[in-house]
Amino acid sequence: MWARLCLVLGLLWPGILAADDWQAFDTPGAFAVMRHALAPGTGDPAGFDVADCATQRNLDARGRAQAARIGAAFRDRDIAFDRVLSSQWCRCLDTARLLDLGPVEEVPALNSFFGNFSARERRTEAALARLDAAEGRVFVVSHQVNIRALTGRTTRSGEVLVVRRRAEGLEVLGSVLLDP
C-alpha cells in the first residue's frame, strides 16, 4: 500500500519523492536554480515596497531553518558555487544569505513578475542574458513564476533544480528537495 501511494505521489508531483538528484551536479555546465525557502502566503501585500522587508511576505522560522539546512547539504557534499544570484525580494535575499554558499548578488531580472505577467518575456530574456554573462558556477534564488518561465517546471518552496543552459532556455537535469 505504501509503495503504491509513493508511486502515485511521485507521478503526480515529479521530483517530490525522487528529489535526490545530487549526482546531476556532476554534469558539465550544471548549476542550481532554487525557489526561495518557505514564506507563508501567496504573492505580496498590495503596495509592497521591494526595498522594505516589512511590507513583503517573508521567510518564517521554518523557511530560515530550511535555507540553512539546504546550504549545509551542499557544503556537506562539497558542491561549491562561485556566486549566488538572487531576486531583490527579501525572502529571496534572506534565503540566498542563509544558504551561505557564496557572495550574494542582487539581480533585478530575477524579481517576481507575479503581479505583472506582461513583464514575463522581458524579465525571462534578461535573466537568461545575466546567466550567460555569469562567470563560474552560480546558484540562483528566485520565484516560482520566474523559474517556471525559465525551465517550464513548477517548484515548491526550497526546491532546487539542477539545470544547464541550452539554446532554448534551461534544461532541467534533476531536482533536490529537502524536508521543510
Buried (B, 14 or more C-beta within 10 A) or exposed (E): EEEEEEEEEBEEBBBBBEBEBBEBBEBEEBBBBBBBBBBEEEEBEEEBEBEEBEBBBBBBEBBBBBBBBBBBBBEEEEBEBBBBBBBBBBBBBBBBBBBBBBEBBBBEBBBBBBEEEEBBEEBBEBBBEBBEEBEEBBBBBBBBBBBBBBBEBBBBBBBBBBBBBEEEBBBBBBBBBBEE
